[in-house]
Amino acid sequence: MVPESTAPVRRKGGTEMRMLWEAQDAARRLDLSADSVRALERAGALPVAARTPRGVRLFDPAAVKHLSEERSARRRGSGRR
């Protein structure tokens, strides 16, 4: 099991806690290196990640899952081009 980070997400009327993944966690799920995940963020394939006060990127699991599904579809030859 890969650990997940919990980061506060500001919402109107308060703060909600949501699970977010560091680059290394996202990389494991995408079968890529953490550097590749950061490059995908810079290229726009992943939304801009939230950052901790120390600058660690925190990715939304839904965005990582979407990219994983898109990569799988491309490997099967049915992805968008």
C-alpha positions in Angstrom: 0.0 0.0 0.0 1.3 3.4 -1.0 1.0 6.2 1.7 -1.1 9.1 0.8 -0.7 12.7 2.0 -3.6 14.6 3.6 -3.6 18.3 2.7 -6.0 21.0 3.6 -8.2 22.3 0.7 -9.8 25.6 1.3 -13.6 25.7 0.8 -16.1 28.5 1.3 -17.1 28.3 5.0 -14.1 26.3 6.2 -11.4 23.9 5.4 -11.9 20.4 4.0 -9.3 17.6 4.2 -8.7 15.7 1.0 -6.2 12.9 0.1 -3.5 14.0 -2.3 -0.5 12.1 -3.7 3.1 13.2 -3.7 4.9 12.9 -7.1 6.5 9.6 -6.0 3.1 8.1 -5.1 1.6 9.2 -8.5 4.7 7.8 -10.2 4.1 4.4 -8.7 0.5 4.3 -9.9 1.5 5.5 -13.4 4.6 3.2 -13.6 6.8 6.2 -14.3 9.6 8.0 -12.5 8.8 10.9 -10.2 10.7 13.2 -12.7 8.4 12.0 -15.5 5.3 12.9 -13.4 6.7 16.4 -12.7 7.4 16.7 -16.5 3.8 15.7 -17.3 2.7 18.4 -14.9 4.9 21.0 -16.7 3.6 19.8 -20.1 0.0 20.2 -19.0 -0.9 16.5 -19.0 -1.6 16.7 -15.2 -3.2 19.8 -13.6 -0.9 22.0 -11.7 -0.2 20.3 -8.4 -0.9 21.9 -5.0 2.3 22.5 -2.9 3.1 22.0 0.7 4.9 24.9 2.5 8.2 23.1 1.7 7.3 22.9 -2.0 6.4 19.2 -2.3 3.9 18.7 -5.1 0.6 17.1 -4.2 -1.4 15.6 -7.0 -5.2 14.9 -7.1 -5.7 11.2 -7.3 -8.6 11.7 -9.8 -6.3 13.4 -12.2 -3.6 10.7 -11.9 -6.3 8.0 -12.4 -7.6 9.8 -15.5 -4.0 10.1 -17.0 -3.4 6.4 -16.2 -6.6 5.4 -18.1 -5.7 7.6 -21.0 -2.2 6.1 -21.2 -3.7 2.6 -21.1 -6.1 3.5 -23.9 -3.2 4.8 -26.0 -1.2 1.6 -25.5 -4.3 -0.3 -26.7 -4.4 2.1 -29.7 -7.8 3.7 -28.9 -6.6 6.9 -27.2 -7.1 10.5 -28.4 -4.3 12.0 -30.6 
